[in-house]
């Protein structure tokens, strides 16, 4: 009876559903929640840029900066310094 009690005590602390595993799962859940929030913010930022470049709403400043960054365009009155 004593050994059976020791086994169940050990299993409740170290087992697959024990206390240590629960702490590990909670820490992993916290990490994943923070990553989810970061990715949600990134998606919101990308959706904002997509909306600003759409046909119904055109932000000329964003279009100008994207043309400069992606295509390497400059205006005729600008000087490029290397």
N, C-alpha and C positions, 0 to 999 in steps of 0.2 A: 504494500500500500504506500509505503514511504517512497519507494523508487518511482512509482506511478505519479505521485505528487510532484516529485523533483522533475520528472520528464515534462509534465504539463507546465510547470513553472518555467523551465528552460524554453519550451516551445512558445510560451506567451511573450517571452522577451526576445529570443533569437530567431524564432520561426518565420515562415513566409508572411504571416499576418501578425507578427509580433510588434513590440513597441519600437524597436530600432528601424524596422522596415517602414513603419508609419511615419516616423520622423524623416526618413529618407524620401518618402513619397511627398510629404508636405513641402520639403525643401525644393524638390523637383517641380512641384506645382507652382511654387512662388517664382522660380526661374522662368518657367514656361509662360506664366502670366505676364512677367515683365517683357519677355520677348514678343508676346502677342501685342502688348500695348505699343511697343516700338514699331512693329510691323504695321499696325493700324495707323500710326502717325505717318509712316512712310507712304502708305497707300493713299491716305488723305492728301498728302502733298502732291503725289503724282496725279491724282484725280483733279486737283486744283490746276496743275499745269496743263493737263489735257483739256480741261474746260476752257482755259484761257487761250489755247491754240485752236479751238474748234471754229467752225464756220459761223456759228451764231454769235460768238463772242471772241473778238480778236484783240489781244493786248499787243500793241505795237512795240512796246519796250521789251517784252519777253520774246517776241519774234525777232527783233534786232539782236538781242543777246544770244539767242539760239543760232541765228545765221552766222554770227561771229565765231561762236565756239565750235559748232559742228562743221560748218562749211569753210571757215577761215576767211569770210568776206570782210572787206573794209570799204569805207566811203572814199570817194575820190579826193576829198579835202583832208584826209588823215595821213599822218606819217607813222610808219611802223618802225619801232626801235627793237633791235635784237639784243 
